[in-house]
Every structure is written in structure tokens, then in C-alpha cells.
Amino acid sequence: MPIDNPIGPSSGRPVVLFDGVCNLCSAAVQWLIARDPAARLRYASLQSGAARAALAKVGAPGSGSLPDSIVFIDDEGVHVRSAAAIRIASKLGLPYSLLRGALLVPRPIRDALYRFVARNRYRWFGRREVCMRPSPDLASRFLDADEVTP
């Protein structure tokens, strides 16, 4: 879909920005899609122009100051690291929405675990040469479906 699709605050369509060359991140997106038949979530790789536009639209700092693995934009704002993962899960309904309770764990503890996995994701799960491309039947869920992203 083109970059000018409604995203972010007050759009009702939360956006998951993910590392498009990370095998773990791409597998996580596939997992999310399978558990979101109502297509409540939209996606874009962090390397895309659509992600940069989404971040600019909500007044978030450029991707250079955000984590390079996951960012979540919803009506409550821009979320990164463990907060992003927990808030994404909470949008999937039961039983995944119960993970929202993990927000009670202090952020430094949650983010330490998150950073450990993020630092090692390429070594453990591998890396693609190009960003994940959605299949034609899933293209409407991706803000960057028409982009070619390296």
C-alpha cells in the first residue's frame, strides 16, 4: 500500500515496524499475521520509506535513534523494545493480551532481556540480503508493499 495510508494515533490501525532483513523479525511478523485474521495490525520494514513516513507522522525521532528491531505505533504513542512487543501481543486478544500485565515488570529488567535477544538475533536466526516481501494476498497489510527495500 502507498505511504499515505492512515497510520498512528487516531487511525485505529496500529503499525508494527520491524527489521526487514532479520529472520527472527520476519518470522515474528508471519506469526502475528496468522494470529490476526481481522488484520488489525499493519506492518512496514524499518528500512522502508513507509516506516520513515510513519515515524515522521507521529513526530518520532528518526530511525537512527530508535531500536533497529521493532517499533510499535498505536493510539497511545510510539513504543520500543519490550514495551512494543508486549503492546503488540495485547492487540491479538486472548490469551496473548494477558501479556499486557508484563508492563508491570520494571522496564530496565524487561529491556535487558529484549536487548540480549536483539543483539544476538542475526547470529542465532540469520539475516536476509533483502527485506521481507509480503505475498500478494497480504500486501494490503504492509505499508511498504510497493517499495523495493534493500
DSSP file (Angstrom, degrees, kcal/mol; ACC not computed):
  #  RESIDUE AA STRUCTURE BP1 BP2  ACC     N-H-->O    O-->H-N    N-H-->O    O-->H-N    TCO  KAPPA ALPHA  PHI   PSI    X-CA   Y-CA   Z-CA
    1    1 A M              0   0    0      0, 0.0   145,-0.5     0, 0.0   144,-0.3   0.000 360.0 360.0 360.0 153.6    0.0    0.0    0.0
    2    2 A P    >   -     0   0    0      0, 0.0     3,-1.2     0, 0.0   143,-0.1  -0.177 360.0-109.9 -65.8 162.7    1.2    3.6   -0.5
    3    3 A I  T 3  S+     0   0    0      1,-0.3   141,-0.1   141,-0.1   140,-0.1   0.753 108.7  72.1 -65.4 -26.1    2.8    5.5    2.2
    4    4 A D  T 3   +     0   0    0    139,-0.1    -1,-0.3     2,-0.0     3,-0.1   0.280  67.4 124.7 -82.0  15.0   -0.1    7.9    2.6
    5    5 A N  S <  S-     0   0    0     -3,-1.2     2,-0.1   138,-0.1   138,-0.0  -0.415  77.3 -89.7 -66.7 149.5   -2.3    5.2    4.3
    6    6 A P        +     0   0    0      0, 0.0     2,-0.3     0, 0.0    -1,-0.1  -0.408  62.6 159.3 -63.6 132.1   -3.7    6.2    7.7
    7    7 A I        +     0   0    0      2,-0.1    67,-0.1    -2,-0.1     5,-0.0  -0.948  30.9  15.6-145.2 164.6   -1.4    5.2   10.5
    8    8 A G  S >  S+     0   0    0      5,-0.6     3,-2.1    65,-0.3     4,-0.5  -0.211  98.1  23.6  75.2-157.4   -0.5    6.1   14.0
    9    9 A P  T 3  S+     0   0    0      0, 0.0    66,-0.1     0, 0.0    -2,-0.1  -0.101 129.4   1.8 -53.0 136.8   -2.6    8.0   16.5
   10   10 A S  T 3  S+     0   0    0      1,-0.1    -2,-0.1    -4,-0.1    65,-0.0   0.465 102.5 102.0  66.2   6.4   -6.3    8.1   16.0
   11   11 A S  S <  S-     0   0    0     -3,-2.1    -1,-0.1     2,-0.1    -3,-0.1   0.751  77.6-139.5 -86.2 -23.5   -6.1    5.9   12.9
   12   12 A G  S    S+     0   0    0     -4,-0.5    -5,-0.0     1,-0.1    62,-0.0   0.440  76.6  98.3  79.2  -2.0   -7.3    2.8   14.7
   13   13 A R        -     0   0    0     -5,-0.4    -5,-0.6    28,-0.0    28,-0.1  -0.826  66.0-151.5-121.6  90.5   -4.8    0.8   12.7
   14   14 A P        -     0   0    0      0, 0.0    28,-2.3     0, 0.0     2,-0.4  -0.212  12.0-139.1 -60.0 153.0   -1.6    0.2   14.8
   15   15 A V  E     -aB  42  73A   0     58,-2.6    58,-2.6    26,-0.2     2,-0.6  -0.957   8.5-155.8-122.8 132.8    1.6   -0.3   12.9
   16   16 A V  E     -aB  43  72A   0     26,-3.0    28,-1.7    -2,-0.4     2,-0.5  -0.934   9.5-164.4-104.4 118.1    4.5   -2.7   13.6
   17   17 A L  E     +aB  44  71A   0     54,-3.4    54,-2.3    -2,-0.6     2,-0.3  -0.920  20.1 174.2-102.9 125.7    7.8   -1.5   12.2
   18   18 A F  E     -aB  45  70A   0     26,-1.9    28,-3.4    -2,-0.5     2,-0.9  -0.868  43.5 -91.5-133.1 160.8   10.3   -4.4   12.1
   19   19 A D    >   -     0   0    0     50,-1.4     3,-1.2    -2,-0.3     7,-0.2  -0.634  37.6-159.9 -72.4 106.0   13.8   -5.2   10.9
   20   20 A G  T 3  S+     0   0    0     -2,-0.9   112,-1.6     1,-0.3    -1,-0.2   0.645  85.9  49.2 -68.6 -16.7   13.0   -6.4    7.4
   21   21 A V  T 3  S+     0   0    0    110,-0.2   107,-3.4   108,-0.1     2,-0.5   0.499  87.9  99.3 -99.4  -4.7   16.3   -8.3    6.9
   22   22 A C  B <>  -E  127   0B   0     -3,-1.2     4,-2.5   105,-0.2   105,-0.2  -0.715  62.0-153.2 -85.8 123.7   16.1  -10.1   10.3
   23   23 A N  H  > S+     0   0    0    103,-1.6     4,-2.3    -2,-0.5     5,-0.2   0.891  97.0  50.6 -63.4 -39.3   14.9  -13.7   10.0
   24   24 A L  H  > S+     0   0    0    102,-0.4     4,-2.3     2,-0.2    -1,-0.2   0.935 112.2  46.7 -63.2 -45.7   13.6  -13.7   13.6
   25   25 A C  H  > S+     0   0    0      2,-0.2     4,-2.1     1,-0.2    -2,-0.2   0.905 113.0  48.8 -63.7 -42.4   11.7  -10.4   13.0
   26   26 A S  H  X S+     0   0    0     -4,-2.5     4,-2.1    -7,-0.2    -1,-0.2   0.892 111.7  49.3 -65.6 -39.6   10.2  -11.6    9.7
   27   27 A A  H  X S+     0   0    0     -4,-2.3     4,-2.4     2,-0.2    -2,-0.2   0.884 108.8  53.6 -65.8 -37.9    9.1  -14.9   11.3
   28   28 A A  H  X S+     0   0    0     -4,-2.3     4,-2.6     2,-0.2    -2,-0.2   0.897 107.3  51.0 -63.1 -40.0    7.5  -12.9   14.2
   29   29 A V  H  X S+     0   0    0     -4,-2.1     4,-2.7     2,-0.2    -2,-0.2   0.923 110.0  49.3 -63.6 -43.6    5.6  -10.9   11.6
   30   30 A Q  H  X S+     0   0    0     -4,-2.1     4,-2.0     1,-0.2    -2,-0.2   0.905 110.9  50.7 -60.7 -40.6    4.3  -14.1   10.0
   31   31 A W  H  X S+     0   0    0     -4,-2.4     4,-1.0     2,-0.2    -2,-0.2   0.918 111.1  48.5 -62.2 -44.4    3.4  -15.4   13.4
   32   32 A L  H >< S+     0   0    0     -4,-2.6     3,-0.6     1,-0.2     4,-0.3   0.920 108.9  52.6 -62.3 -44.8    1.5  -12.1   14.1
   33   33 A I  H >< S+     0   0    0     -4,-2.7     3,-1.3     1,-0.3    -1,-0.2   0.902 106.5  53.5 -59.0 -42.0   -0.4  -12.2   10.8
   34   34 A A  H 3< S+     0   0    0     -4,-2.0    -1,-0.3     1,-0.3    -2,-0.2   0.772 113.0  44.1 -64.9 -25.6   -1.5  -15.8   11.5
   35   35 A R  T << S+     0   0    0     -4,-1.0    -1,-0.3    -3,-0.6    -2,-0.2   0.271 106.1  63.9-102.8   9.8   -3.0  -14.7   14.8
   36   36 A D    X   +     0   0    0     -3,-1.3     3,-2.1    -4,-0.3    -1,-0.2  -0.518  51.6 157.7-130.4  64.2   -4.6  -11.5   13.5
   37   37 A P  T 3  S+     0   0    0      0, 0.0    -1,-0.1     0, 0.0    -2,-0.1   0.756  74.9  61.1 -63.9 -22.4   -7.3  -12.7   11.0
   38   38 A A  T 3  S-     0   0    0     -3,-0.1    -2,-0.0     1,-0.0    -3,-0.0   0.482 106.1-129.8 -81.3  -1.4   -9.1   -9.4   11.4
   39   39 A A    <   +     0   0    0     -3,-2.1    -6,-0.1    -6,-0.2    -3,-0.0   0.897  53.3 152.6  54.9  46.5   -6.0   -7.5   10.1
   40   40 A R        +     0   0    0     51,-0.1     2,-0.3   -27,-0.1    -1,-0.1   0.800  55.9  65.1 -73.0 -29.1   -5.9   -5.1   13.0
   41   41 A L        -     0   0    0     -5,-0.2     2,-0.3   -28,-0.1   -26,-0.2  -0.715  65.8-160.8 -99.0 145.9   -2.2   -4.6   12.7
   42   42 A R  E     -a   15   0A   0    -28,-2.3   -26,-3.0    -2,-0.3     2,-0.3  -0.822  13.0-152.5-116.7 162.4   -0.3   -3.1    9.7
   43   43 A Y  E     +ac  16 142A   0     98,-2.5   100,-3.1    -2,-0.3   101,-0.6  -0.924  20.0 167.8-137.8 155.3    3.4   -3.6    9.0
   44   44 A A  E     -a   17   0A   0    -28,-1.7   -26,-1.9    -2,-0.3     2,-0.2  -0.917  38.0-109.7-161.1 145.7    6.5   -2.0    7.4
   45   45 A S  E >   -a   18   0A   0     -2,-0.3     3,-2.0   -28,-0.2     6,-0.5  -0.549  26.3-126.0 -75.4 144.1   10.2   -2.8    7.5
   46   46 A L  T 3  S+     0   0    0    -28,-3.4   -27,-0.1     1,-0.3    -1,-0.1   0.734 109.4  62.5 -60.6 -21.7   12.2   -0.2    9.4
   47   47 A Q  T 3  S+     0   0    0    -29,-0.4    -1,-0.3     4,-0.1     2,-0.1   0.507  89.7  96.6 -81.3  -4.0   14.4    0.1    6.3
   48   48 A S  S <> S-     0   0    0     -3,-2.0     4,-1.7     1,-0.1     5,-0.1  -0.436  79.7-126.0 -91.9 159.1   11.5    1.4    4.2
   49   49 A G  H  > S+     0   0    0      1,-0.2     4,-2.5     2,-0.2     5,-0.2   0.822 112.3  61.6 -64.3 -32.7   10.3    4.9    3.2
   50   50 A A  H  > S+     0   0    0      2,-0.2     4,-2.3     1,-0.2    -1,-0.2   0.884 103.2  49.2 -62.9 -38.5    6.9    3.9    4.6
   51   51 A A  H  > S+     0   0    0     -6,-0.5     4,-2.6     2,-0.2     5,-0.2   0.924 110.7  49.6 -66.8 -43.7    8.5    3.4    8.1
   52   52 A R  H  X S+     0   0    0     -4,-1.7     4,-2.3     1,-0.2    -2,-0.2   0.908 112.8  47.8 -61.2 -40.7   10.3    6.8    7.9
   53   53 A A  H  X S+     0   0    0     -4,-2.5     4,-2.4     2,-0.2    -1,-0.2   0.896 110.8  51.1 -67.0 -39.7    7.0    8.4    6.9
   54   54 A A  H  X S+     0   0    0     -4,-2.3     4,-1.2     2,-0.2    -2,-0.2   0.919 111.9  46.7 -63.5 -43.6    5.1    6.7    9.7
   55   55 A L  H  <>S+     0   0    0     -4,-2.6     5,-2.7     1,-0.2     4,-0.2   0.900 113.3  48.8 -65.1 -41.1    7.7    7.8   12.3
   56   56 A A  H ><5S+     0   0    0     -4,-2.3     3,-1.3    -5,-0.2    -2,-0.2   0.890 105.7  58.4 -64.9 -38.8    7.6   11.4   10.9
   57   57 A K  H 3<5S+     0   0    0     -4,-2.4    -1,-0.2     1,-0.3    -2,-0.2   0.827 111.6  40.5 -62.7 -31.9    3.8   11.4   11.0
   58   58 A V  T 3<5S-     0   0    0     -4,-1.2    -1,-0.3    -3,-0.2    -2,-0.2   0.331 115.9-112.7 -99.0   7.3    3.7   10.7   14.7
   59   59 A G  T < 5 +     0   0    0     -3,-1.3    -3,-0.2    -4,-0.2    -2,-0.1   0.731  62.6 154.9  72.0  22.7    6.7   13.0   15.5
   60   60 A A      < -     0   0    0     -5,-2.7    -1,-0.2    -6,-0.2     3,-0.1  -0.461  50.3 -96.7 -79.1 154.4    9.0   10.2   16.5
   61   61 A P        -     0   0    0      0, 0.0    -1,-0.1     0, 0.0     5,-0.0  -0.247  55.4 -80.4 -63.6 161.2   12.7   10.6   16.2
   62   62 A G    >   -     0   0    0      1,-0.1     3,-2.0    -3,-0.1     4,-0.4  -0.112  47.0 -98.9 -59.3 162.0   14.4    9.3   13.1
   63   63 A S  G >  S+     0   0    0      1,-0.3     3,-0.7     2,-0.2    -1,-0.1   0.688 116.4  74.7 -61.3 -18.1   15.1    5.6   12.9
   64   64 A G  G 3  S+     0   0    0      1,-0.2    -1,-0.3     4,-0.0     4,-0.1   0.769 101.6  40.4 -65.7 -25.0   18.8    6.3   13.9
   65   65 A S  G <  S+     0   0    0     -3,-2.0    -1,-0.2     2,-0.1    -2,-0.2   0.413 105.8  78.1-104.4   1.6   17.7    6.9   17.5
   66   66 A L  S <  S-     0   0    0     -3,-0.7     5,-0.1    -4,-0.4    14,-0.0  -0.713  96.3 -84.4-103.5 159.4   15.2    4.1   17.7
   67   67 A P        -     0   0    0      0, 0.0    -1,-0.1     0, 0.0    -2,-0.1  -0.250  32.3-135.5 -57.7 150.4   15.9    0.4   18.1
   68   68 A D  S    S+     0   0    0      1,-0.1   -22,-0.1    -4,-0.1     3,-0.1   0.274  93.4  53.7 -94.0  12.9   16.7   -1.4   14.9
   69   69 A S  S    S-     0   0    0      1,-0.3   -50,-1.4   -51,-0.1     2,-0.3   0.774 112.9  -1.0-116.0 -38.2   14.5   -4.4   15.6
   70   70 A I  E     +B   18   0A   0    -52,-0.2    11,-0.9   -24,-0.0     2,-0.3  -0.961  46.4 174.5-159.0 139.6   10.9   -3.3   16.5
   71   71 A V  E     -BD  17  80A   0    -54,-2.3   -54,-3.4    -2,-0.3     2,-0.5  -0.991  14.6-158.6-139.3 139.3    8.8   -0.2   16.9
   72   72 A F  E     -BD  16  79A   0      7,-2.8     7,-3.2    -2,-0.3     2,-0.5  -0.983   3.4-167.1-124.4 128.1    5.1   -0.1   17.6
   73   73 A I  E     +BD  15  78A   0    -58,-2.6   -58,-2.6    -2,-0.5   -65,-0.3  -0.963  24.8 142.6-116.2 122.1    2.9    2.9   16.8
   74   74 A D  E >   - D   0  77A   0      3,-2.5     3,-1.7    -2,-0.5   -67,-0.0  -0.754  67.5 -73.6-140.5-170.2   -0.6    3.0   18.2
   75   75 A D  T 3  S+     0   0    0      1,-0.3     3,-0.1    -2,-0.2    -2,-0.0   0.694 128.2  57.2 -64.8 -17.9   -3.1    5.4   19.7
   76   76 A E  T 3  S-     0   0    0      1,-0.3     2,-0.3   -67,-0.0    -1,-0.3   0.519 117.6-103.2 -91.1  -5.8   -1.1    5.5   22.9
   77   77 A G  E <   -D   74   0A   0     -3,-1.7    -3,-2.5     2,-0.1     2,-0.5  -0.888  56.8 -26.5 127.6-155.6    2.1    6.6   21.1
   78   78 A V  E     -D   73   0A   0     -2,-0.3     2,-0.4    -5,-0.2    -5,-0.2  -0.897  56.1-170.2-106.7 127.6    5.4    5.1   19.9
   79   79 A H  E     -D   72   0A   0     -7,-3.2    -7,-2.8    -2,-0.5     2,-0.3  -0.927   2.5-172.3-122.7 143.3    6.7    2.1   21.8
   80   80 A V  E >>  -D   71   0A   0     -2,-0.4     3,-1.0    -9,-0.2     4,-1.0  -0.834  47.0  -6.2-130.1 166.8   10.1    0.4   21.5
   81   81 A R  H 3> S-     0   0    0    -11,-0.9     4,-1.9    -2,-0.3     3,-0.4  -0.148 127.3  -5.4  52.1-133.1   11.8   -2.7   22.8
   82   82 A S  H 3> S+     0   0    0      1,-0.2     4,-2.7     2,-0.2    -1,-0.3   0.854 134.0  58.1 -63.8 -36.0    9.9   -4.8   25.3
   83   83 A A  H <> S+     0   0    0     -3,-1.0     4,-2.4     1,-0.2    -1,-0.2   0.896 106.8  49.6 -61.0 -38.8    7.0   -2.3   25.5
   84   84 A A  H  X S+     0   0    0     -4,-1.0     4,-2.5    -3,-0.4    -2,-0.2   0.947 111.7  47.5 -63.7 -48.6    6.5   -2.7   21.8
   85   85 A A  H  X S+     0   0    0     -4,-1.9     4,-2.2     1,-0.2    -2,-0.2   0.912 114.5  46.3 -60.6 -43.8    6.4   -6.5   21.9
   86   86 A I  H  X S+     0   0    0     -4,-2.7     4,-1.9     1,-0.2    -1,-0.2   0.917 113.5  48.1 -66.5 -43.4    4.0   -6.5   24.9
   87   87 A R  H  X S+     0   0    0     -4,-2.4     4,-0.7    -5,-0.2    -1,-0.2   0.855 109.9  52.8 -68.5 -34.0    1.7   -4.0   23.3
   88   88 A I  H >< S+     0   0    0     -4,-2.5     3,-1.3     1,-0.2     4,-0.3   0.952 109.5  48.9 -63.0 -48.3    1.7   -5.8   20.0
   89   89 A A  H >< S+     0   0    0     -4,-2.2     3,-1.7     1,-0.3     4,-0.2   0.869 104.3  60.3 -58.8 -36.8    0.7   -9.1   21.8
   90   90 A S  H >< S+     0   0    0     -4,-1.9     3,-0.7     1,-0.3    -1,-0.3   0.728  97.2  60.2 -66.6 -19.6   -2.1   -7.2   23.7
   91   91 A K  T << S+     0   0    0     -3,-1.3    -1,-0.3    -4,-0.7    -2,-0.2   0.570  92.0  69.9 -81.1  -8.9   -3.7   -6.3   20.3
   92   92 A L  T <  S-     0   0    0     -3,-1.7    -1,-0.2    -4,-0.3    -2,-0.2   0.526  98.4-129.8 -88.5  -5.9   -4.1  -10.0   19.4
   93   93 A G    X>  +     0   0    0     -3,-0.7     4,-1.8    -4,-0.2     3,-0.6  -0.249  56.4  20.7  82.8-178.2   -6.8  -10.8   22.0
   94   94 A L  T 34 S+     0   0    0      1,-0.3    -4,-0.0     2,-0.2     0, 0.0  -0.344 120.3  12.2 -66.2 144.7   -6.8  -13.7   24.5
   95   95 A P  T >4 S+     0   0    0      0, 0.0     3,-1.4     0, 0.0    -1,-0.3  -0.994 130.3  49.4 -87.1  -7.6   -4.6  -15.4   25.5
   96   96 A Y  G X4 S+     0   0    0     -3,-0.6     3,-1.9     1,-0.3    -2,-0.2   0.812  99.8  66.1 -65.0 -31.7   -1.9  -13.1   24.1
   97   97 A S  G >< S+     0   0    0     -4,-1.8     3,-1.6     1,-0.3    -1,-0.3   0.716  85.1  73.9 -65.4 -18.5   -3.5   -9.9   25.6
   98   98 A L  G X  S+     0   0    0     -3,-1.4     3,-1.6     1,-0.3    -1,-0.3   0.732  79.2  75.1 -65.0 -20.7   -2.7  -11.3   29.1
   99   99 A L  G X  S+     0   0    0     -3,-1.9     3,-2.4     1,-0.3    -1,-0.3   0.681  71.7  83.9 -65.5 -15.8    0.9  -10.4   28.4
  100  100 A R  G X  S+     0   0    0     -3,-1.6     3,-1.9     1,-0.3    -1,-0.3   0.808  77.1  69.5 -56.8 -28.3    0.0   -6.7   28.9
  101  101 A G  G X  S+     0   0    0     -3,-1.6     3,-1.9     1,-0.3    -1,-0.3   0.734  80.9  75.1 -61.2 -22.0    0.5   -7.5   32.6
  102  102 A A  G X  S+     0   0    0     -3,-2.4     3,-1.5     1,-0.3    -1,-0.3   0.668  74.9  78.9 -65.9 -15.2    4.2   -7.8   31.9
  103  103 A L  G <  S+     0   0    0     -3,-1.9    -1,-0.3     1,-0.3    -2,-0.2   0.690  81.0  68.6 -65.0 -15.9    4.2   -4.0   31.7
  104  104 A L  G <  S+     0   0    0     -3,-1.9    -1,-0.3    -4,-0.2    -2,-0.2   0.720  79.2  91.5 -74.1 -21.1    4.2   -4.1   35.5
  105  105 A V  S <  S-     0   0    0     -3,-1.5     5,-0.1    -4,-0.2    -3,-0.0  -0.580 100.1 -94.5 -71.1 133.9    7.8   -5.5   35.4
  106  106 A P    >>  -     0   0    0      0, 0.0     4,-2.0     0, 0.0     3,-1.0  -0.217  30.8-124.4 -54.1 136.3   10.2   -2.6   35.5
  107  107 A R  H 3> S+     0   0    0      1,-0.3     4,-3.5     2,-0.2     5,-0.3   0.853 106.7  59.4 -52.1 -43.7   11.3   -1.5   32.1
  108  108 A P  H 3> S+     0   0    0      0, 0.0     4,-1.4     0, 0.0    -1,-0.3   0.874 108.9  45.3 -57.9 -35.1   15.1   -1.9   32.7
  109  109 A I  H <> S+     0   0    0     -3,-1.0     4,-1.5     2,-0.2    -2,-0.2   0.945 116.4  44.3 -71.3 -48.4   14.5   -5.6   33.5
  110  110 A R  H  X S+     0   0    0     -4,-2.0     4,-2.2     1,-0.2    -3,-0.2   0.930 115.1  48.6 -60.2 -45.9   12.3   -6.2   30.5
  111  111 A D  H  X S+     0   0    0     -4,-3.5     4,-3.2     1,-0.2    -1,-0.2   0.790 103.2  61.0 -70.4 -27.2   14.5   -4.3   28.2
  112  112 A A  H  X S+     0   0    0     -4,-1.4     4,-1.9    -5,-0.3    -1,-0.2   0.938 109.5  42.3 -62.5 -45.4   17.7   -6.1   29.3
  113  113 A L  H  X S+     0   0    0     -4,-1.5     4,-2.0     2,-0.2    -2,-0.2   0.927 115.1  50.9 -64.7 -44.5   16.2   -9.4   28.2
  114  114 A Y  H  X S+     0   0    0     -4,-2.2     4,-2.8     1,-0.2    -2,-0.2   0.936 110.2  48.7 -58.0 -48.5   14.9   -7.8   25.0
  115  115 A R  H  X S+     0   0    0     -4,-3.2     4,-2.7     1,-0.2    -1,-0.2   0.859 107.0  56.8 -62.8 -35.8   18.3   -6.2   24.2
  116  116 A F  H  X S+     0   0    0     -4,-1.9     4,-1.1    -5,-0.2    -1,-0.2   0.943 112.7  40.1 -60.4 -48.2   20.1   -9.6   24.8
  117  117 A V  H  X S+     0   0    0     -4,-2.0     4,-0.8     1,-0.2     3,-0.5   0.929 115.3  52.0 -66.3 -44.9   17.9  -11.3   22.1
  118  118 A A  H >< S+     0   0    0     -4,-2.8     3,-0.6     1,-0.2     4,-0.4   0.883 107.6  52.4 -60.4 -40.0   18.1   -8.3   19.8
  119  119 A R  H 3< S+     0   0    0     -4,-2.7    -1,-0.2     1,-0.2     4,-0.2   0.812 118.7  35.9 -65.3 -29.7   21.9   -8.2   19.9
  120  120 A N  H 3X S+     0   0    0     -4,-1.1     4,-2.6    -3,-0.5     5,-0.3   0.386  85.3 103.5-105.6   2.2   22.2  -11.9   19.0
  121  121 A R  H <X>S+     0   0    0     -4,-0.8     4,-2.7    -3,-0.6     5,-0.6   0.858  82.4  47.1 -60.6 -39.8   19.3  -12.2   16.6
  122  122 A Y  H  >5S+     0   0    0     -4,-0.4     4,-1.6     3,-0.2    -1,-0.2   0.911 114.6  47.1 -68.4 -40.4   21.4  -12.3   13.4
  123  123 A R  H  45S+     0   0    0     -4,-0.2    -2,-0.2     1,-0.2    -1,-0.2   0.910 121.2  36.6 -66.6 -41.8   23.8  -14.8   14.8
  124  124 A W  H  <5S+     0   0    0     -4,-2.6    -2,-0.2    -7,-0.2    -1,-0.2   0.868 135.6  17.6 -79.9 -37.6   21.1  -17.1   16.1
  125  125 A F  H  <5S-     0   0    0     -4,-2.7    -3,-0.2    -5,-0.3    -2,-0.2   0.562 101.8-125.2-116.9 -13.1   18.5  -16.8   13.4
  126  126 A G     << -     0   0    0     -4,-1.6  -103,-1.6    -5,-0.6  -102,-0.4  -0.185  16.4 -99.2  91.8 174.8   20.3  -15.3   10.4
  127  127 A R  B     -E   22   0B   0   -105,-0.2  -105,-0.2  -104,-0.1     2,-0.2  -0.987  21.5-133.2-139.8 143.0   19.9  -12.4    8.1
  128  128 A R        -     0   0    0   -107,-3.4     3,-0.1    -2,-0.3     4,-0.1  -0.564  16.0-131.8 -91.4 159.3   18.4  -11.9    4.6
  129  129 A E  S    S+     0   0    0     -2,-0.2     2,-0.3     1,-0.1    -1,-0.1   0.804  93.1  25.4 -77.5 -31.5   20.0   -9.9    1.8
  130  130 A V  S    S-     0   0    0   -110,-0.1    -1,-0.1  -109,-0.1     3,-0.1  -0.891  97.5 -86.1-130.6 160.9   16.8   -8.0    1.1
  131  131 A C        -     0   0    0     18,-1.4  -110,-0.2    -2,-0.3    18,-0.1  -0.266  54.9 -88.1 -66.1 151.6   13.8   -7.1    3.2
  132  132 A M        -     0   0    0   -112,-1.6    -1,-0.1  -110,-0.1   -87,-0.1  -0.316  40.8-149.2 -56.9 137.2   10.9   -9.5    3.6
  133  133 A R        -     0   0    0     -3,-0.1     2,-0.1    15,-0.0    12,-0.1  -0.950  12.9-127.4-112.5 130.9    8.3   -9.1    0.8
  134  134 A P        -     0   0    0      0, 0.0     5,-0.1     0, 0.0     8,-0.0  -0.433  26.1-109.4 -74.6 151.3    4.6   -9.8    1.5
  135  135 A S    >>  -     0   0    0     -2,-0.1     3,-1.7     1,-0.1     4,-1.0  -0.378  37.3-102.3 -70.0 159.6    2.7  -12.2   -0.7
  136  136 A P  T 34 S+     0   0    0      0, 0.0     3,-0.5     0, 0.0     4,-0.4   0.843 122.9  55.1 -55.4 -35.1    0.0  -10.6   -2.9
  137  137 A D  T 34 S+     0   0    0      1,-0.2     3,-0.1     2,-0.1    -2,-0.0   0.689 114.4  40.4 -73.4 -15.9   -2.8  -11.7   -0.6
  138  138 A L  T X4 S+     0   0    0     -3,-1.7     3,-2.2     1,-0.1     4,-0.4   0.462  85.2  99.1-105.3  -4.6   -1.0  -10.0    2.4
  139  139 A A  G >< S+     0   0    0     -4,-1.0     3,-1.7    -3,-0.5     6,-0.3   0.806  72.8  65.2 -56.5 -33.1    0.1   -6.8    0.6
  140  140 A S  G 3  S+     0   0    0     -4,-0.4    -1,-0.3     1,-0.3    -2,-0.1   0.693  98.1  55.8 -66.4 -16.1   -2.8   -4.8    2.0
  141  141 A R  G <  S+     0   0    0     -3,-2.2   -98,-2.5   -99,-0.1     2,-0.5   0.543  96.1  78.4 -88.7  -8.6   -1.4   -5.2    5.5
  142  142 A F  B X   -c   43   0A   0     -3,-1.7     3,-1.2    -4,-0.4   -98,-0.2  -0.895  60.7-160.5-110.6 123.9    2.0   -3.8    4.6
  143  143 A L  T 3  S+     0   0    0   -100,-3.1     3,-0.3    -2,-0.5   -99,-0.2   0.776  98.1  45.0 -67.1 -26.0    2.6    0.0    4.2
  144  144 A D  T >  S+     0   0    0   -101,-0.6     3,-1.6     1,-0.2    -1,-0.2   0.065  73.1 122.1-106.8  24.2    5.7   -0.7    2.2
  145  145 A A  T <  S+     0   0    0     -3,-1.2    -1,-0.2    -6,-0.3    -2,-0.1   0.817  78.5  45.5 -59.5 -32.5    4.3   -3.4   -0.1
  146  146 A D  T 3  S+     0   0    0   -145,-0.5    -1,-0.3    -3,-0.3     2,-0.2   0.491  97.2  96.1 -89.7  -1.3    5.1   -1.4   -3.3
  147  147 A E    <   -     0   0    0     -3,-1.6     2,-0.7  -146,-0.2    -3,-0.0  -0.597  66.0-143.1 -90.1 148.1    8.6   -0.5   -2.2
  148  148 A V        -     0   0    0     -2,-0.2    -3,-0.1   -15,-0.0    -2,-0.1  -0.943  28.1-173.8-103.3 110.5   11.8   -2.3   -3.1
  149  149 A T              0   0    0     -2,-0.7   -18,-1.4   -18,-0.1  -101,-0.1  -0.916 360.0 360.0-113.9 128.8   13.9   -2.1    0.1
  150  150 A P              0   0    0      0, 0.0    -1,-0.1     0, 0.0  -102,-0.1   0.496 360.0 360.0 -71.3 360.0   17.5   -3.2    0.2
